[in-house]
């Protein structure tokens, strides 16, 4: 799970961006990614929620571009 969590953090834009989006200290994010701290089920659920929110924002931005370009 740690490797998957690390991948999710990269999808969110790296530790700094993920920290801001998730409301978690960046040092804590780095500790989870490095394996220094265990990745809990609650953390994974919070990560999934933030990923869903980001996906919704990305979809809305894509739709606006598509509409503006008439495609």
HUVENCOR-V57446 format. One line per field, one symbol per residue. ss: DSSP state (~ for helix, > for strand, _ for the rest). Layout:
ss->???
//
This chain:
ss->_~~~~~~~~~~___~~~~~~~~___~~~~~~~~~______~~~~~~~~~~~~~~~~~~~~~~~~~~~~~__
//
